């Protein structure tokens, strides 16, 4: 099952992040959306738990938008 941007948006909202995240903004950088480094850390923890993956520290910088996270997870899960 492919990971969609809507799945990542749901995780961001469930992590309690107050940023305005929508499909229209899926390619915007997290920092531009007002998501700080602590929020990103919490989001990534929830993603690791939800998808049973471990995201290496070396890959975290690549995960700068909703779309980037979805593409990354689809590559890891395939």
Secondary structure, 3 states (H helix, E strand, C coil): CCCCHHHHHHHHHHCCCCCCCCHHHCCCECCCCCCCHHHHHHHHHHHHHHHCCCCCHHHHCCCCEHHHHHHHHHHHHC
